[in-house]
Amino acid sequence: MSPIHSDKREFLRYRCDKPMRFKILLSPKDNSNALKLLCGISKNLSASGILFASDTCPEISSILVLDMDYRTTSICQEIEEKVLIVDGKLIGKVVRIEEKDDGTYNVGVAFIKKSDQLPPEIEGLLK
């Protein structure tokens, strides 16, 4: 994994082209959740979030459960110290969506930090 240095973010982003799966824990439009695992390919990863490509487009502000192999990355320790992890899966919020020419989507997710105050409806879903 090599770092990407093109901007002034708090955490460096690392290229990370690996298969991953995700589930929509909570969608803001209808407060629903998806029970099936969806597929994606991670593009880059930092201690604060991930960019991945997928055929499925979750809504902005959706809460996702991300099942990916972050433990083999050089920033594993940073992620484990800061990010909310439930049953080995990362929890994050969709903050950016970009439709690509081929009909797939780049999805930007900010990880939810352990220190963040979670809304009660999310806490209930994580139990």
C-alpha positions as CSV (number, residue, x, y, z in Angstrom):
1,M,0.0,0.0,0.0
2,S,1.5,3.4,-1.0
3,P,0.4,6.7,0.5
4,I,-1.4,9.4,-1.6
5,H,0.0,12.9,-0.8
6,S,-2.1,15.1,-3.0
7,D,-4.1,17.0,-0.3
8,K,-4.0,18.5,3.2
9,R,-6.0,15.9,5.1
10,E,-5.4,15.1,8.7
11,F,-4.6,11.5,7.8
12,L,-2.7,10.2,4.8
13,R,-4.7,8.1,2.4
14,Y,-3.3,4.8,1.2
15,R,-4.1,3.0,-2.0
16,C,-5.9,-0.2,-1.2
17,D,-7.5,-2.1,-4.1
18,K,-9.1,-5.0,-2.3
19,P,-12.5,-6.7,-2.4
20,M,-14.8,-5.8,0.4
21,R,-18.4,-6.2,1.5
22,F,-20.8,-3.8,3.1
23,K,-24.3,-3.7,4.6
24,I,-26.5,-0.6,4.9
25,L,-27.2,-0.4,8.6
26,L,-29.4,2.7,8.4
27,S,-30.7,4.7,5.4
28,P,-31.8,8.2,6.2
29,K,-34.5,8.4,3.6
30,D,-36.7,5.7,5.0
31,N,-34.9,4.6,8.2
32,S,-34.6,1.1,6.8
33,N,-31.6,-1.2,6.8
34,A,-30.4,-3.8,4.2
35,L,-30.0,-7.3,5.4
36,K,-27.9,-8.5,2.4
37,L,-24.2,-8.0,2.0
38,L,-23.2,-5.9,-1.0
39,C,-19.9,-5.9,-2.8
40,G,-17.3,-3.3,-3.5
41,I,-13.6,-2.7,-4.2
42,S,-11.7,-0.4,-1.8
43,K,-9.8,2.3,-3.5
44,N,-8.1,4.2,-0.7
45,L,-8.1,4.0,3.1
46,S,-7.1,6.3,5.9
47,A,-7.6,6.2,9.7
48,S,-10.6,8.5,9.2
49,G,-12.4,6.9,6.2
50,I,-12.4,4.9,3.0
51,L,-13.3,5.4,-0.7
52,F,-14.7,2.3,-2.5
53,A,-16.3,1.5,-5.8
54,S,-19.6,-0.4,-6.0
55,D,-22.4,-1.2,-8.3
56,T,-24.8,-0.3,-5.5
57,C,-25.3,3.4,-4.5
58,P,-26.1,3.9,-0.8
59,E,-27.7,7.3,0.1
60,I,-25.7,10.2,1.5
61,S,-25.7,9.9,5.3
62,S,-26.4,6.2,5.3
63,I,-24.7,4.3,8.0
64,L,-22.7,1.3,6.7
65,V,-21.1,-1.8,8.2
66,L,-17.9,-2.4,6.3
67,D,-16.4,-5.9,6.2
68,M,-12.9,-5.6,4.8
69,D,-9.4,-6.7,5.5
70,Y,-8.0,-3.6,7.2
71,R,-5.8,-5.6,9.6
72,T,-3.2,-6.2,6.9
73,T,-2.7,-2.4,6.3
74,S,0.0,-0.3,7.8
75,I,-2.6,1.9,9.5
76,C,-4.3,-1.0,11.3
77,Q,-3.4,0.2,14.7
78,E,-4.6,3.8,14.0
79,I,-7.9,2.5,12.8
80,E,-8.4,0.2,15.8
81,E,-7.6,3.0,18.3
82,K,-10.0,5.5,16.8
83,V,-12.8,3.8,14.8
84,L,-16.0,2.1,16.1
85,I,-15.6,-1.6,15.3
86,V,-18.4,-4.1,15.9
87,D,-17.7,-7.8,15.5
88,G,-14.6,-7.0,13.5
89,K,-16.4,-4.7,11.1
90,L,-15.9,-0.9,10.7
91,I,-18.9,1.4,11.0
92,G,-19.0,4.5,8.9
93,K,-21.3,7.2,7.3
94,V,-21.5,7.9,3.6
95,V,-20.3,11.5,3.0
96,R,-19.7,11.5,-0.8
97,I,-21.0,9.7,-3.9
98,E,-19.6,10.0,-7.4
99,E,-21.2,8.3,-10.3
100,K,-18.7,6.9,-12.8
101,D,-19.0,6.7,-16.6
102,D,-19.5,2.9,-16.4
103,G,-22.6,3.1,-14.1
104,T,-20.8,2.2,-10.9
105,Y,-20.2,4.5,-8.0
106,N,-17.3,5.8,-5.9
107,V,-18.5,6.0,-2.3
108,G,-16.7,8.1,0.3
109,V,-17.3,6.9,3.9
110,A,-16.1,8.7,7.1
111,F,-15.6,6.2,9.9
112,I,-17.6,6.7,13.0
113,K,-15.2,7.3,15.9
114,K,-15.4,5.5,19.2
115,S,-15.7,8.9,20.8
116,D,-18.7,10.0,18.7
117,Q,-22.2,10.2,20.3
118,L,-24.4,7.7,18.4
119,P,-28.1,8.4,17.9
120,P,-30.2,5.8,19.8
121,E,-31.6,4.2,16.7
122,I,-28.0,3.3,15.6
123,E,-27.0,2.1,19.0
124,G,-30.1,-0.2,19.0
125,L,-29.1,-1.7,15.6
126,L,-25.5,-2.4,16.8
127,K,-26.6,-4.4,19.8
